[in-house]
Amino acid sequence: MEIKLAENNDKIKWDQFVNTSSNSSPFHLFDWKKIFENNYGLKTSYLMAKDNGTIKGILPLVLLKSRLTGTFFVSFPVSDDGGMCTEDV
């Protein structure tokens, strides 16, 4: 199994995984990455677990910085949904 950072050219496969997974929500879709980066200026790290080229899990992460709580990653900063989504792991 390989863990890698998702890039823009991974969008189609990422979204196919989200759309076919019984554990996903609309908050896992790849377009949220662009929204957080372009609209809010936030840094993202979208991780994929792949086995023999097939996505087995995803974890969208958004870096938040706060004077009160410090710097940390969250999966989806505007909802309780999101988080890790896996199949067959």
C-alpha positions in Angstrom: 0.0 0.0 0.0 1.2 3.5 -0.9 0.2 6.8 0.6 0.5 9.8 -1.6 -0.6 13.4 -1.8 -3.4 13.9 -4.3 -2.7 16.4 -7.2 -5.1 18.1 -9.5 -4.8 15.4 -12.1 -6.1 12.9 -9.4 -9.5 14.6 -9.3 -11.4 12.2 -11.5 -10.2 9.1 -9.7 -10.7 10.7 -6.3 -14.3 11.7 -7.1 -15.0 8.2 -8.6 -13.9 6.7 -5.3 -16.1 9.1 -3.4 -19.1 8.5 -5.6 -18.8 4.7 -5.3 -17.9 4.5 -1.6 -20.6 3.7 0.9 -18.6 5.6 3.6 -18.3 8.9 1.8 -20.2 12.2 1.8 -20.4 15.2 -0.6 -17.8 16.8 1.7 -15.2 14.3 0.4 -15.4 15.6 -3.2 -12.2 17.0 -4.6 -13.6 20.4 -5.5 -13.6 21.4 -1.8 -9.8 21.4 -2.1 -10.0 24.2 -4.7 -12.6 26.1 -2.6 -10.5 26.0 0.5 -7.3 27.0 -1.4 -8.7 29.6 -3.8 -11.6 31.2 -1.8 -10.1 31.0 1.7 -6.4 30.9 1.1 -6.0 27.7 3.1 -3.3 25.1 2.6 -4.6 21.6 1.9 -3.1 18.1 1.9 -5.4 15.6 0.4 -4.0 12.1 1.0 -4.8 8.9 -0.9 -4.0 5.3 0.1 -3.5 3.2 -3.1 -3.0 -0.5 -3.6 -1.8 -1.6 -7.0 -3.0 1.7 -8.4 -6.5 1.5 -6.9 -7.6 4.0 -4.4 -8.5 2.2 -1.1 -8.9 5.3 1.1 -8.8 9.1 1.2 -8.2 11.7 3.9 -8.7 15.4 3.0 -6.8 17.7 5.3 -6.9 21.5 5.7 -4.3 23.4 7.6 -5.8 25.9 10.1 -3.8 28.6 12.0 -5.2 30.3 15.1 -3.6 32.5 17.7 -5.8 30.8 20.3 -5.4 27.1 19.4 -2.2 27.1 17.3 -1.6 25.4 14.0 -3.3 22.1 13.2 -4.9 20.0 10.4 -8.7 19.3 10.3 -10.5 17.2 7.7 -13.3 19.6 7.0 -13.3 23.0 8.7 -17.0 23.9 8.1 -18.8 20.7 9.0 -18.5 17.6 11.1 -18.7 15.4 8.0 -15.6 14.6 6.0 -12.7 12.7 7.6 -11.1 9.5 6.5 -13.0 7.4 4.0 -11.8 3.9 3.3 -12.9 0.7 1.6 -11.4 -2.8 2.1 -8.8 -1.6 4.7 
